[in-house]
Amino acid sequence: MNNVTNKYRGTGEYFLVFNELVNAARSRGTVTYQELADLIGLPITGDHMASELGHCLGAISEDQYARNRPMLSAVAVTVNGEPGKGFFKLATALKKYNGSEAPEDRRHFWETESKQVYDLWKRKF
């Protein structure tokens, strides 16, 4: 976790992505990496997009973790509807996940984290 050097922390791009993630969470849905990349002016495919968006999502989830909240980036997914490898890598670095590569372990962690995100950000009428 590197809270000081992340270039996205506190930027307009950070807040655009944060708001999109919260909107997805409030509707108990997801948002694709491609949608998020397009939102902040990144190419919608490729290594550059993955790296830059990963840094932005990482800053958001680190900040949520520092506030004892679940990883908001759990609602960001690939076009296949699942989180990317970076989600699990960050969860492992934050000591929220044991690092298992087993698909069933990853799915269980992601579903549990997503539920916590949905519960935290649910609409209150």
N, CA, C and O atoms as a GROMACS GRO file, in nm:
protein
  500
    1MET      N    1   0.085  -0.117   0.000
    1MET     CA    2   0.000   0.000   0.000
    1MET      C    3   0.090   0.123   0.000
    1MET      O    4   0.180   0.135   0.083
    2ASN      N    5   0.066   0.213  -0.092
    2ASN     CA    6   0.149   0.332  -0.101
    2ASN      C    7   0.059   0.454  -0.113
    2ASN      O    8   0.033   0.503  -0.222
    3ASN      N    9   0.012   0.501   0.000
    3ASN     CA   10  -0.086   0.609   0.000
    3ASN      C   11  -0.032   0.743  -0.048
    3ASN      O   12  -0.110   0.828  -0.090
    4VAL      N   13   0.098   0.764  -0.044
    4VAL     CA   14   0.153   0.896  -0.073
    4VAL      C   15   0.179   0.917  -0.222
    4VAL      O   16   0.154   1.026  -0.273
    5THR      N   17   0.228   0.816  -0.291
    5THR     CA   18   0.278   0.838  -0.426
    5THR      C   19   0.180   0.809  -0.538
    5THR      O   20   0.216   0.826  -0.655
    6ASN      N   21   0.061   0.765  -0.510
    6ASN     CA   22  -0.032   0.735  -0.618
    6ASN      C   23  -0.076   0.865  -0.685
    6ASN      O   24  -0.134   0.952  -0.621
    7LYS      N   25  -0.048   0.875  -0.815
    7LYS     CA   26  -0.073   1.001  -0.887
    7LYS      C   27  -0.221   1.032  -0.905
    7LYS      O   28  -0.256   1.145  -0.940
    8TYR      N   29  -0.308   0.935  -0.883
    8TYR     CA   30  -0.452   0.959  -0.901
    8TYR      C   31  -0.522   1.010  -0.776
    8TYR      O   32  -0.629   1.071  -0.785
    9ARG      N   33  -0.462   0.987  -0.661
    9ARG     CA   34  -0.528   1.024  -0.536
    9ARG      C   35  -0.559   1.174  -0.534
    9ARG      O   36  -0.470   1.257  -0.550
   10GLY      N   37  -0.687   1.207  -0.515
   10GLY     CA   38  -0.729   1.345  -0.504
   10GLY      C   39  -0.751   1.417  -0.637
   10GLY      O   40  -0.779   1.537  -0.637
   11THR      N   41  -0.739   1.347  -0.748
   11THR     CA   42  -0.756   1.411  -0.880
   11THR      C   43  -0.901   1.403  -0.926
   11THR      O   44  -0.983   1.332  -0.867
   12GLY      N   45  -0.930   1.477  -1.031
   12GLY     CA   46  -1.063   1.468  -1.091
   12GLY      C   47  -1.096   1.329  -1.140
   12GLY      O   48  -1.209   1.282  -1.126
   13GLU      N   49  -0.996   1.260  -1.196
   13GLU     CA   50  -1.017   1.124  -1.244
   13GLU      C   51  -1.054   1.031  -1.128
   13GLU      O   52  -1.144   0.948  -1.141
   14TYR      N   53  -0.986   1.047  -1.015
   14TYR     CA   54  -1.015   0.968  -0.895
   14TYR      C   55  -1.163   0.985  -0.857
   14TYR      O   56  -1.233   0.887  -0.835
   15PHE      N   57  -1.208   1.109  -0.851
   15PHE     CA   58  -1.345   1.134  -0.806
   15PHE      C   59  -1.449   1.090  -0.909
   15PHE      O   60  -1.558   1.046  -0.872
   16LEU      N   61  -1.417   1.101  -1.038
   16LEU     CA   62  -1.508   1.049  -1.141
   16LEU      C   63  -1.525   0.898  -1.126
   16LEU      O   64  -1.637   0.847  -1.129
   17VAL      N   65  -1.413   0.827  -1.111
   17VAL     CA   66  -1.419   0.681  -1.096
   17VAL      C   67  -1.488   0.645  -0.965
   17VAL      O   68  -1.572   0.556  -0.962
   18PHE      N   69  -1.452   0.714  -0.856
   18PHE     CA   70  -1.515   0.688  -0.727
   18PHE      C   71  -1.667   0.700  -0.737
   18PHE      O   72  -1.740   0.612  -0.692
   19ASN      N   73  -1.713   0.809  -0.796
   19ASN     CA   74  -1.858   0.830  -0.808
   19ASN      C   75  -1.925   0.722  -0.893
   19ASN      O   76  -2.035   0.678  -0.861
   20GLU      N   77  -1.859   0.680  -1.000
   20GLU     CA   78  -1.916   0.575  -1.084
   20GLU      C   79  -1.924   0.442  -1.008
   20GLU      O   80  -2.021   0.368  -1.022
   21LEU      N   81  -1.823   0.414  -0.928
   21LEU     CA   82  -1.824   0.293  -0.846
   21LEU      C   83  -1.936   0.298  -0.742
   21LEU      O   84  -2.007   0.199  -0.720
   22VAL      N   85  -1.952   0.413  -0.678
   22VAL     CA   86  -2.060   0.428  -0.579
   22VAL      C   87  -2.196   0.412  -0.646
   22VAL      O   88  -2.284   0.345  -0.591
   23ASN      N   89  -2.214   0.471  -0.762
   23ASN     CA   90  -2.342   0.455  -0.834
   23ASN      C   91  -2.369   0.309  -0.866
   23ASN      O   92  -2.482   0.263  -0.850
   24ALA      N   93  -2.268   0.237  -0.910
   24ALA     CA   94  -2.285   0.094  -0.938
   24ALA      C   95  -2.320   0.018  -0.809
   24ALA      O   96  -2.408  -0.067  -0.809
   25ALA      N   97  -2.250   0.051  -0.701
   25ALA     CA   98  -2.276  -0.017  -0.574
   25ALA      C   99  -2.416   0.012  -0.522
   25ALA      O  100  -2.484  -0.078  -0.472
   26ARG      N  101  -2.461   0.136  -0.536
   26ARG     CA  102  -2.594   0.172  -0.487
   26ARG      C  103  -2.704   0.098  -0.561
   26ARG      O  104  -2.810   0.072  -0.506
   27SER      N  105  -2.678   0.065  -0.686
   27SER     CA  106  -2.778  -0.010  -0.764
   27SER      C  107  -2.750  -0.161  -0.761
   27SER      O  108  -2.812  -0.237  -0.835
   28ARG      N  109  -2.656  -0.202  -0.676
   28ARG     CA  110  -2.617  -0.344  -0.663
   28ARG      C  111  -2.573  -0.401  -0.798
   28ARG      O  112  -2.602  -0.516  -0.831
   29GLY      N  113  -2.503  -0.319  -0.874
   29GLY     CA  114  -2.456  -0.359  -1.006
   29GLY      C  115  -2.305  -0.356  -1.014
   29GLY      O  116  -2.234  -0.357  -0.913
   30THR      N  117  -2.257  -0.351  -1.138
   30THR     CA  118  -2.114  -0.342  -1.165
   30THR      C  119  -2.091  -0.238  -1.274
   30THR      O  120  -2.185  -0.190  -1.337
   31VAL      N  121  -1.966  -0.204  -1.294
   31VAL     CA  122  -1.925  -0.116  -1.402
   31VAL      C  123  -1.799  -0.178  -1.462
   31VAL      O  124  -1.714  -0.229  -1.389
   32THR      N  125  -1.787  -0.175  -1.594
   32THR     CA  126  -1.671  -0.240  -1.656
   32THR      C  127  -1.548  -0.149  -1.653
   32THR      O  128  -1.559  -0.026  -1.645
   33TYR      N  129  -1.434  -0.213  -1.660
   33TYR     CA  130  -1.310  -0.138  -1.669
   33TYR      C  131  -1.312  -0.048  -1.792
   33TYR      O  132  -1.260   0.063  -1.788
   34GLN      N  133  -1.370  -0.096  -1.900
   34GLN     CA  134  -1.376  -0.019  -2.023
   34GLN      C  135  -1.459   0.108  -2.004
   34GLN      O  136  -1.421   0.215  -2.052
   35GLU      N  137  -1.572   0.098  -1.934
   35GLU     CA  138  -1.655   0.215  -1.906
   35GLU      C  139  -1.579   0.316  -1.820
   35GLU      O  140  -1.587   0.436  -1.843
   36LEU      N  141  -1.507   0.266  -1.721
   36LEU     CA  142  -1.430   0.354  -1.634
   36LEU      C  143  -1.316   0.421  -1.710
   36LEU      O  144  -1.291   0.540  -1.693
   37ALA      N  145  -1.248   0.344  -1.793
   37ALA     CA  146  -1.139   0.400  -1.873
   37ALA      C  147  -1.191   0.510  -1.965
   37ALA      O  148  -1.130   0.617  -1.973
   38ASP      N  149  -1.301   0.485  -2.032
   38ASP     CA  150  -1.359   0.584  -2.121
   38ASP      C  151  -1.398   0.710  -2.044
   38ASP      O  152  -1.380   0.822  -2.093
   39LEU      N  153  -1.451   0.692  -1.925
   39LEU     CA  154  -1.493   0.804  -1.840
   39LEU      C  155  -1.379   0.901  -1.811
   39LEU      O  156  -1.400   1.022  -1.804
   40ILE      N  157  -1.258   0.847  -1.794
   40ILE     CA  158  -1.146   0.934  -1.757
   40ILE      C  159  -1.047   0.955  -1.872
   40ILE      O  160  -0.934   1.001  -1.851
   41GLY      N  161  -1.090   0.922  -1.993
   41GLY     CA  162  -1.009   0.953  -2.110
   41GLY      C  163  -0.895   0.859  -2.139
   41GLY      O  164  -0.799   0.896  -2.208
   42LEU      N  165  -0.902   0.737  -2.089
   42LEU     CA  166  -0.801   0.637  -2.120
   42LEU      C  167  -0.848   0.554  -2.239
   42LEU      O  168  -0.968   0.548  -2.267
   43PRO      N  169  -0.753   0.489  -2.311
   43PRO     CA  170  -0.796   0.394  -2.414
   43PRO      C  171  -0.878   0.283  -2.346
   43PRO      O  172  -0.854   0.254  -2.229
   44ILE      N  173  -0.970   0.223  -2.416
   44ILE     CA  174  -1.057   0.124  -2.350
   44ILE      C  175  -1.000  -0.017  -2.353
   44ILE      O  176  -1.062  -0.110  -2.300
   45THR      N  177  -0.883  -0.035  -2.412
   45THR     CA  178  -0.815  -0.165  -2.410
   45THR      C  179  -0.665  -0.141  -2.395
   45THR      O  180  -0.616  -0.030  -2.411
   46GLY      N  181  -0.595  -0.248  -2.366
   46GLY     CA  182  -0.449  -0.244  -2.367
   46GLY      C  183  -0.384  -0.234  -2.230
   46GLY      O  184  -0.449  -0.209  -2.128
   47ASP      N  185  -0.253  -0.254  -2.233
   47ASP     CA  186  -0.174  -0.253  -2.111
   47ASP      C  187  -0.173  -0.117  -2.042
   47ASP      O  188  -0.177  -0.109  -1.920
   48HIS      N  189  -0.168  -0.010  -2.122
   48HIS     CA  190  -0.167   0.125  -2.063
   48HIS      C  191  -0.296   0.150  -1.985
   48HIS      O  192  -0.292   0.200  -1.873
   49MET      N  193  -0.409   0.115  -2.045
   49MET     CA  194  -0.537   0.131  -1.976
   49MET      C  195  -0.538   0.049  -1.848
   49MET      O  196  -0.576   0.100  -1.743
   50ALA      N  197  -0.498  -0.077  -1.857
   50ALA     CA  198  -0.502  -0.164  -1.740
   50ALA      C  199  -0.414  -0.110  -1.627
   50ALA      O  200  -0.454  -0.112  -1.510
   51SER      N  201  -0.296  -0.063  -1.662
   51SER     CA  202  -0.205  -0.011  -1.562
   51SER      C  203  -0.258   0.116  -1.497
   51SER      O  204  -0.262   0.127  -1.374
   52GLU      N  205  -0.300   0.211  -1.579
   52GLU     CA  206  -0.347   0.339  -1.526
   52GLU      C  207  -0.476   0.323  -1.446
   52GLU      O  208  -0.489   0.379  -1.336
   53LEU      N  209  -0.571   0.248  -1.500
   53LEU     CA  210  -0.696   0.228  -1.427
   53LEU      C  211  -0.671   0.150  -1.299
   53LEU      O  212  -0.734   0.175  -1.196
   54GLY      N  213  -0.579   0.056  -1.305
   54GLY     CA  214  -0.542  -0.020  -1.186
   54GLY      C  215  -0.489   0.071  -1.076
   54GLY      O  216  -0.521   0.052  -0.959
   55HIS      N  217  -0.407   0.169  -1.113
   55HIS     CA  218  -0.355   0.263  -1.014
   55HIS      C  219  -0.469   0.345  -0.953
   55HIS      O  220  -0.472   0.368  -0.832
   56CYS      N  221  -0.560   0.390  -1.035
   56CYS     CA  222  -0.673   0.470  -0.986
   56CYS      C  223  -0.763   0.387  -0.895
   56CYS      O  224  -0.798   0.430  -0.785
   57LEU      N  225  -0.800   0.267  -0.940
   57LEU     CA  226  -0.884   0.179  -0.857
   57LEU      C  227  -0.812   0.140  -0.729
   57LEU      O  228  -0.874   0.128  -0.623
   58GLY      N  229  -0.681   0.119  -0.740
   58GLY     CA  230  -0.603   0.084  -0.621
   58GLY      C  231  -0.606   0.195  -0.517
   58GLY      O  232  -0.622   0.169  -0.398
   59ALA      N  233  -0.590   0.319  -0.562
   59ALA     CA  234  -0.594   0.432  -0.468
   59ALA      C  235  -0.730   0.439  -0.398
   59ALA      O  236  -0.737   0.462  -0.278
   60ILE      N  237  -0.835   0.419  -0.474
   60ILE     CA  238  -0.970   0.423  -0.417
   60ILE      C  239  -0.988   0.313  -0.314
   60ILE      O  240  -1.036   0.339  -0.203
   61SER      N  241  -0.949   0.191  -0.348
   61SER     CA  242  -0.967   0.080  -0.254
   61SER      C  243  -0.876   0.094  -0.133
   61SER      O  244  -0.916   0.058  -0.022
   62GLU      N  245  -0.753   0.144  -0.152
   62GLU     CA  246  -0.665   0.169  -0.037
   62GLU      C  247  -0.728   0.271   0.057
   62GLU      O  248  -0.725   0.255   0.179
   63ASP      N  249  -0.786   0.376   0.000
   63ASP     CA  250  -0.848   0.479   0.083
   63ASP      C  251  -0.970   0.424   0.157
   63ASP      O  252  -0.993   0.459   0.273
   64GLN      N  253  -1.047   0.340   0.091
   64GLN     CA  254  -1.162   0.278   0.158
   64GLN      C  255  -1.116   0.184   0.269
   64GLN      O  256  -1.174   0.182   0.377
   65TYR      N  257  -1.012   0.108   0.241
   65TYR     CA  258  -0.955   0.016   0.340
   65TYR      C  259  -0.908   0.094   0.464
   65TYR      O  260  -0.928   0.050   0.577
   66ALA      N  261  -0.843   0.208   0.441
   66ALA     CA  262  -0.795   0.291   0.552
   66ALA      C  263  -0.910   0.342   0.638
   66ALA      O  264  -0.889   0.380   0.753
   67ARG      N  265  -1.031   0.343   0.583
   67ARG     CA  266  -1.150   0.386   0.657
   67ARG      C  267  -1.232   0.267   0.707
   67ARG      O  268  -1.348   0.281   0.745
   68ASN      N  269  -1.168   0.149   0.706
   68ASN     CA  270  -1.234   0.024   0.750
   68ASN      C  271  -1.357  -0.008   0.668
   68ASN      O  272  -1.458  -0.056   0.721
   69ARG      N  273  -1.350   0.018   0.539
   69ARG     CA  274  -1.458  -0.013   0.447
   69ARG      C  275  -1.412  -0.121   0.350
   69ARG      O  276  -1.292  -0.139   0.330
   70PRO      N  277  -1.507  -0.191   0.288
   70PRO     CA  278  -1.469  -0.291   0.187
   70PRO      C  279  -1.412  -0.224   0.063
   70PRO      O  280  -1.427  -0.103   0.044
   71MET      N  281  -1.347  -0.304  -0.021
   71MET     CA  282  -1.285  -0.254  -0.143
   71MET      C  283  -1.392  -0.216  -0.244
   71MET      O  284  -1.457  -0.303  -0.302
   72LEU      N  285  -1.410  -0.088  -0.266
   72LEU     CA  286  -1.511  -0.038  -0.359
   72LEU      C  287  -1.486  -0.088  -0.501
   72LEU      O  288  -1.579  -0.100  -0.580
   73SER      N  289  -1.361  -0.117  -0.533
   73SER     CA  290  -1.329  -0.166  -0.668
   73SER      C  291  -1.384  -0.306  -0.694
   73SER      O  292  -1.370  -0.357  -0.805
   74ALA      N  293  -1.448  -0.368  -0.595
   74ALA     CA  294  -1.510  -0.498  -0.617
   74ALA      C  295  -1.622  -0.490  -0.720
   74ALA      O  296  -1.657  -0.592  -0.780
   75VAL      N  297  -1.676  -0.372  -0.742
   75VAL     CA  298  -1.785  -0.359  -0.841
   75VAL      C  299  -1.733  -0.325  -0.980
   75VAL      O  300  -1.812  -0.310  -1.073
   76ALA      N  301  -1.601  -0.314  -0.996
   76ALA     CA  302  -1.540  -0.291  -1.128
   76ALA      C  303  -1.500  -0.426  -1.186
   76ALA      O  304  -1.430  -0.504  -1.120
   77VAL      N  305  -1.544  -0.454  -1.309
   77VAL     CA  306  -1.525  -0.587  -1.366
   77VAL      C  307  -1.478  -0.580  -1.512
   77VAL      O  308  -1.487  -0.477  -1.578
   78THR      N  309  -1.430  -0.693  -1.559
   78THR     CA  310  -1.396  -0.709  -1.700
   78THR      C  311  -1.526  -0.725  -1.780
   78THR      O  312  -1.634  -0.731  -1.722
   79VAL      N  313  -1.513  -0.731  -1.911
   79VAL     CA  314  -1.632  -0.753  -1.994
   79VAL      C  315  -1.692  -0.891  -1.967
   79VAL      O  316  -1.807  -0.916  -2.002
   80ASN      N  317  -1.616  -0.981  -1.905
   80ASN     CA  318  -1.668  -1.113  -1.867
   80ASN      C  319  -1.744  -1.111  -1.734
   80ASN      O  320  -1.796  -1.213  -1.690
   81GLY      N  321  -1.749  -0.993  -1.670
   81GLY     CA  322  -1.827  -0.980  -1.548
   81GLY      C  323  -1.756  -1.018  -1.421
   81GLY      O  324  -1.820  -1.038  -1.318
   82GLU      N  325  -1.623  -1.028  -1.425
   82GLU     CA  326  -1.546  -1.064  -1.306
   82GLU      C  327  -1.432  -0.965  -1.286
   82GLU      O  328  -1.390  -0.899  -1.381
   83PRO      N  329  -1.383  -0.954  -1.163
   83PRO     CA  330  -1.270  -0.863  -1.141
   83PRO      C  331  -1.143  -0.916  -1.205
   83PRO      O  332  -1.129  -1.036  -1.229
   84GLY      N  333  -1.051  -0.826  -1.232
   84GLY     CA  334  -0.924  -0.865  -1.290
   84GLY      C  335  -0.826  -0.912  -1.184
   84GLY      O  336  -0.855  -0.908  -1.064
   85LYS      N  337  -0.710  -0.956  -1.229
   85LYS     CA  338  -0.606  -1.007  -1.138
   85LYS      C  339  -0.560  -0.901  -1.039
   85LYS      O  340  -0.525  -0.934  -0.926
   86GLY      N  341  -0.559  -0.776  -1.081
   86GLY     CA  342  -0.514  -0.668  -0.993
   86GLY      C  343  -0.598  -0.653  -0.868
   86GLY      O  344  -0.548  -0.615  -0.763
   87PHE      N  345  -0.728  -0.683  -0.879
   87PHE     CA  346  -0.817  -0.677  -0.763
   87PHE      C  347  -0.769  -0.773  -0.654
   87PHE      O  348  -0.761  -0.736  -0.537
   88PHE      N  349  -0.737  -0.895  -0.695
   88PHE     CA  350  -0.692  -0.996  -0.599
   88PHE      C  351  -0.551  -0.967  -0.548
   88PHE      O  352  -0.519  -0.995  -0.432
   89LYS      N  353  -0.468  -0.912  -0.634
   89LYS     CA  354  -0.332  -0.874  -0.594
   89LYS      C  355  -0.338  -0.767  -0.485
   89LYS      O  356  -0.267  -0.776  -0.385
   90LEU      N  357  -0.422  -0.665  -0.505
   90LEU     CA  358  -0.435  -0.561  -0.404
   90LEU      C  359  -0.497  -0.616  -0.276
   90LEU      O  360  -0.452  -0.583  -0.166
   91ALA      N  361  -0.599  -0.700  -0.289
   91ALA     CA  362  -0.662  -0.759  -0.171
   91ALA      C  363  -0.562  -0.840  -0.090
   91ALA      O  364  -0.566  -0.840   0.034
   92THR      N  365  -0.472  -0.908  -0.159
   92THR     CA  366  -0.367  -0.984  -0.091
   92THR      C  367  -0.269  -0.889  -0.022
   92THR      O  368  -0.230  -0.913   0.092
   93ALA      N  369  -0.230  -0.782  -0.090
   93ALA     CA  370  -0.138  -0.684  -0.031
   93ALA      C  371  -0.198  -0.616   0.092
   93ALA      O  372  -0.128  -0.583   0.188
   94LEU      N  373  -0.330  -0.597   0.089
   94LEU     CA  374  -0.400  -0.536   0.203
   94LEU      C  375  -0.428  -0.638   0.314
   94LEU      O  376  -0.481  -0.604   0.419
   95LYS      N  377  -0.390  -0.763   0.288
   95LYS     CA  378  -0.413  -0.874   0.382
   95LYS      C  379  -0.561  -0.902   0.406
   95LYS      O  380  -0.601  -0.947   0.513
   96LYS      N  381  -0.641  -0.874   0.302
   96LYS     CA  382  -0.783  -0.906   0.306
   96LYS      C  383  -0.809  -1.043   0.243
   96LYS      O  384  -0.912  -1.106   0.268
   97TYR      N  385  -0.714  -1.088   0.160
   97TYR     CA  386  -0.729  -1.213   0.085
   97TYR      C  387  -0.602  -1.293   0.101
   97TYR      O  388  -0.492  -1.238   0.113
   98ASN      N  389  -0.617  -1.427   0.102
   98ASN     CA  390  -0.503  -1.514   0.127
   98ASN      C  391  -0.415  -1.540   0.005
   98ASN      O  392  -0.314  -1.610   0.016
   99GLY      N  393  -0.451  -1.487  -0.110
   99GLY     CA  394  -0.369  -1.502  -0.229
   99GLY      C  395  -0.393  -1.629  -0.308
   99GLY      O  396  -0.322  -1.655  -0.406
  100SER      N  397  -0.491  -1.708  -0.270
  100SER     CA  398  -0.519  -1.832  -0.340
  100SER      C  399  -0.552  -1.805  -0.487
  100SER      O  400  -0.622  -1.709  -0.520
  101GLU      N  401  -0.500  -1.891  -0.575
  101GLU     CA  402  -0.529  -1.882  -0.718
  101GLU      C  403  -0.650  -1.967  -0.757
  101GLU      O  404  -0.694  -1.963  -0.872
  102ALA      N  405  -0.704  -2.043  -0.662
  102ALA     CA  406  -0.817  -2.132  -0.692
  102ALA      C  407  -0.939  -2.050  -0.731
  102ALA      O  408  -0.979  -1.960  -0.657
  103PRO      N  409  -0.999  -2.080  -0.845
  103PRO     CA  410  -1.115  -2.001  -0.891
  103PRO      C  411  -1.228  -1.992  -0.788
  103PRO      O  412  -1.290  -1.887  -0.774
  104GLU      N  413  -1.255  -2.102  -0.716
  104GLU     CA  414  -1.364  -2.099  -0.620
  104GLU      C  415  -1.331  -2.008  -0.501
  104GLU      O  416  -1.421  -1.943  -0.446
  105ASP      N  417  -1.204  -2.003  -0.461
  105ASP     CA  418  -1.163  -1.913  -0.352
  105ASP      C  419  -1.174  -1.768  -0.395
  105ASP      O  420  -1.222  -1.682  -0.321
  106ARG      N  421  -1.129  -1.741  -0.517
  106ARG     CA  422  -1.138  -1.604  -0.570
  106ARG      C  423  -1.284  -1.560  -0.579
  106ARG      O  424  -1.318  -1.449  -0.536
  107ARG      N  425  -1.368  -1.645  -0.633
  107ARG     CA  426  -1.510  -1.610  -0.649
  107ARG      C  427  -1.574  -1.584  -0.512
  107ARG      O  428  -1.648  -1.488  -0.496
  108HIS      N  429  -1.544  -1.671  -0.415
  108HIS     CA  430  -1.602  -1.654  -0.282
  108HIS      C  431  -1.558  -1.521  -0.221
  108HIS      O  432  -1.641  -1.447  -0.168
  109PHE      N  433  -1.428  -1.489  -0.229
  109PHE     CA  434  -1.381  -1.362  -0.173
  109PHE      C  435  -1.448  -1.245  -0.244
  109PHE      O  436  -1.498  -1.153  -0.178
  110TRP      N  437  -1.450  -1.248  -0.376
  110TRP     CA  438  -1.509  -1.138  -0.453
  110TRP      C  439  -1.657  -1.120  -0.420
  110TRP      O  440  -1.703  -1.008  -0.401
  111GLU      N  441  -1.733  -1.231  -0.414
  111GLU     CA  442  -1.875  -1.221  -0.383
  111GLU      C  443  -1.898  -1.166  -0.242
  111GLU      O  444  -1.989  -1.086  -0.220
  112THR      N  445  -1.816  -1.208  -0.148
  112THR     CA  446  -1.826  -1.158  -0.011
  112THR      C  447  -1.794  -1.009  -0.004
  112THR      O  448  -1.864  -0.932   0.061
  113GLU      N  449  -1.686  -0.969  -0.072
  113GLU     CA  450  -1.646  -0.828  -0.072
  113GLU      C  451  -1.752  -0.742  -0.143
  113GLU      O  452  -1.784  -0.633  -0.097
  114SER      N  453  -1.805  -0.793  -0.254
  114SER     CA  454  -1.910  -0.720  -0.327
  114SER      C  455  -2.033  -0.700  -0.240
  114SER      O  456  -2.091  -0.592  -0.238
  115LYS      N  457  -2.073  -0.803  -0.168
  115LYS     CA  458  -2.190  -0.792  -0.080
  115LYS      C  459  -2.166  -0.684   0.026
  115LYS      O  460  -2.256  -0.606   0.057
  116GLN      N  461  -2.046  -0.680   0.081
  116GLN     CA  462  -2.015  -0.579   0.182
  116GLN      C  463  -2.021  -0.438   0.120
  116GLN      O  464  -2.069  -0.344   0.184
  117VAL      N  465  -1.972  -0.425  -0.003
  117VAL     CA  466  -1.980  -0.296  -0.072
  117VAL      C  467  -2.125  -0.258  -0.094
  117VAL      O  468  -2.165  -0.145  -0.066
  118TYR      N  469  -2.206  -0.352  -0.143
  118TYR     CA  470  -2.348  -0.323  -0.167
  118TYR      C  471  -2.418  -0.284  -0.038
  118TYR      O  472  -2.498  -0.191  -0.036
  119ASP      N  473  -2.389  -0.356   0.070
  119ASP     CA  474  -2.453  -0.324   0.198
  119ASP      C  475  -2.414  -0.186   0.249
  119ASP      O  476  -2.497  -0.114   0.304
  120LEU      N  477  -2.288  -0.149   0.232
  120LEU     CA  478  -2.240  -0.019   0.277
  120LEU      C  479  -2.304   0.096   0.199
  120LEU      O  480  -2.344   0.197   0.257
  121TRP      N  481  -2.313   0.080   0.066
  121TRP     CA  482  -2.357   0.189  -0.020
  121TRP      C  483  -2.502   0.180  -0.062
  121TRP      O  484  -2.546   0.256  -0.149
  122LYS      N  485  -2.579   0.090  -0.002
  122LYS     CA  486  -2.719   0.075  -0.045
  122LYS      C  487  -2.797   0.205  -0.031
  122LYS      O  488  -2.772   0.287   0.057
  123ARG      N  489  -2.892   0.218  -0.121
  123ARG     CA  490  -2.978   0.337  -0.117
  123ARG      C  491  -3.063   0.334   0.009
  123ARG      O  492  -3.116   0.230   0.048
  124LYS      N  493  -3.074   0.448   0.070
  124LYS     CA  494  -3.157   0.461   0.189
  124LYS      C  495  -3.272   0.555   0.155
  124LYS      O  496  -3.250   0.675   0.133
  125PHE      N  497  -3.391   0.502   0.151
  125PHE     CA  498  -3.508   0.583   0.113
  125PHE      C  499  -3.589   0.619   0.235
  125PHE      O  500  -3.691   0.686   0.224
   0.00000   0.00000   0.00000
